[in-house]
Amino acid sequence: MDHYSNNDVSYTNTEGILNSDLFDEAYAHIKKWPHYQPTPLVSLDSLAQSLGLGGLYYKDESKRFELKSFKALGGAYAVKKVLKEHLASKYPDQEITDEDLTTGKYAEDLKKFTVVTATDGNHGRSVAWGAHQCGINCIIYMHKGVSQSRAIAVEVLGAKVIWVEGNYDDSLKLVKRHAIENQWCIISDTSYPGYEYIPKYVMAGYSVMTWEIFDQIDQVPTHIIIQGGVGGLAGTICVHAAKLWGQNKPRFIVVEPNSADCLYQSARAGQPTMVHIEKETMMGGLSCGEVSIIGWNILKDNADDFTTISDENVGPAMRLLAKGCAGDPTIEAGESAVGGLALLMELNPQSMASLGLNQNSRVLLFGTEGATDQEIYDQIIAQD
Ligand SMILES: Cc1ncc(COP(=O)(O)O)c(C=O)c1O
């Protein structure tokens, strides 16, 4: 593990970056989506004990709608928000509901509306899912490192896939260019200067997880360990945990693959720092070389620790959860879901201490996806 303890942490007020109303509104809407139900918060008592911790909680997003990933909450929600705003500008006197969108009330107005995004898989699927529900056009850009079955999962939702040479950052560059040329609407989970309000909706959608955890957990966790790709997820949870738990908020630890450690490198440099990805990590959803500017602006002042890990413990962590440790429930966890557990498995007494972890710690992990690519998942689980 590489560890950077954030010297610049000041726990600044983030209201100006991600306003509380965004979280309230997202929860109020998403709770009403068909088939919505909170995903389980699983207490892994035996695993906690074997890792030398007091408690370990795992938010199991493998059960999130039919998408099996927390990303279902972000992209699809942002698509609906953007469509409502588009229609509101045309019909200022009408209140436009989610139902209006999904029942085709405004189909004629929306028939030329096209949403686009770059993705490593899960975010694109969420955007395609939202677009499919609302009957609008959707184009998803994927780089060659993304598996065919992740592309098929998007295509069955009616979206068109465009393959891009290079990595995630290259596909994002192409999306930006093509969107301007064709007047498409970018629904990105990452933000950059001049493009912030849509990623805020995506991030607000993620807060449904923390809302649910707040109701599900009996004791406030002492630590949150969360995976970082561009930092949108981590940024949201960091802000929302502080809002929900105030003074008792948990120590906030970000973990990234060492081959795509843009948040870690940015924290060390004290400014957004781009990382060139030379080798794709197994944790495909975290394979991002450039920080989301909103995520970064939150984390630079509010995350306590930035860490990186190798891929070494990813397979073992997935298998451990699939089997269940000494009587713990079994869990289906995809490659990008186990960053937190893989980090814990890598720690020695000294690195435990450097993160303030001990037998009294109650650690909250975000199992952000299930088997989102069944073939890859099965292969990894079979490598016992
Ligand atoms: C399963 C999974 N976990 C975590 C992340 C990281 O989210 P972010 O890129 O917002 O940091 C992603 C991103 O795609 C993901 O797909």
The ligand as an SDF file (V2000), in Angstrom:
LIG
                    3D

 16 16  0  0  0  0  0  0  0  0999 V2000
  -18.1130   -0.3880   -9.6170 C   0  0  0  0  0  0  0  0  0  0  0  0
  -17.4820    0.9440   -9.4860 C   0  0  0  0  0  0  0  0  0  0  0  0
  -16.9890    1.3110   -8.3020 N   0  0  0  0  0  0  0  0  0  0  0  0
  -16.4250    2.5250   -8.1180 C   0  0  0  0  0  0  0  0  0  0  0  0
  -16.3120    3.4290   -9.1660 C   0  0  0  0  0  0  0  0  0  0  0  0
  -15.6230    4.7430   -8.9340 C   0  0  0  0  0  0  0  0  0  0  0  0
  -16.4580    5.8520   -9.0800 O   0  0  0  0  0  0  0  0  0  0  0  0
  -15.8420    7.2680   -9.4680 P   0  0  0  0  0  0  0  0  0  0  0  0
  -15.3250    7.1640  -10.8790 O   0  0  0  0  0  0  0  0  0  0  0  0
  -16.9500    8.2290   -9.3270 O   0  0  0  0  0  0  0  0  0  0  0  0
  -14.7130    7.5200   -8.5420 O   0  0  0  0  0  0  0  0  0  0  0  0
  -16.8160    3.0760  -10.4320 C   0  0  0  0  0  0  0  0  0  0  0  0
  -16.7320    3.9940  -11.5520 C   0  0  0  0  0  0  0  0  0  0  0  0
  -17.1240    3.7080  -12.6640 O   0  0  0  0  0  0  0  0  0  0  0  0
  -17.4220    1.8010  -10.5920 C   0  0  0  0  0  0  0  0  0  0  0  0
  -17.9280    1.4110  -11.7690 O   0  0  0  0  0  0  0  0  0  0  0  0
  1  2  1  0
  2  3  1  0
  2 15  2  0
  3  4  2  0
  4  5  1  0
  5  6  1  0
  5 12  2  0
  6  7  1  0
  7  8  1  0
  8  9  2  0
  8 10  1  0
  8 11  1  0
 12 13  1  0
 12 15  1  0
 13 14  2  0
 15 16  1  0
M  END
$$$$
